[in-house]
Amino acid sequence: MRGYSKYIKRAKELGARGAKVIPAKSIVAAEWVRMKCQFGCDGYGGCLTCPPHSPTPETTRRMLGYYKRGLLIRGNEYTDIRSIAVTLEREMFLDGYFKAFGMGAGPCNLCEECAETCRHTEKTRPSLEACGIDVYTTVRANGYPIEVLKTTDCKGNYYGIVLFE
């Protein structure tokens, strides 16, 4: 993955703990993920990047078929994964990867309350979970750590992806 090392380096400059290029076919989308959003997240329906406004797992699976690779971005609870994904998406687009598309982690927090239409379309993207991506299976298949946080003292790992050709 020598040709993509500049994006890995750039992700780290932007605050990521790590980044690696992965095959898009290793990204798993499943219906159960969306159900966990609907029946387990108090952010459900609270912003335009979350379900029911975000792409369904079926749409996400179809979309993944148009990509060969993804840049998997690893952070922690202090890492602004969404911002890193959006910045890298833009830089990759300008480098000729015209299909580049980033996804972050968790609900959008750019506004106190969502408007009827997004005021920050250039800065916001849906999270992996909101699109039905099984983050646990995807991350583990690509060699990064992820565990269920059993207490509030546990340190989490947060992930985003920039899809590209």
Secondary structure, DSSP 8 states (H G I E B T S, - for coil): -GGGHHHHHHHHHTT-SEEEEEEGGG--B-HHHHHHHHTT-TTTTSSTTSTTTS--HHHHHHHHTT-SEEEEEEE-TT--HHHHHHHHHHHHHHTT-TT-EEEBSSS--SSSS--SS-S-TTT---BTGGGTB-HHHHHHHTT-------STTS---EEEEEEE-
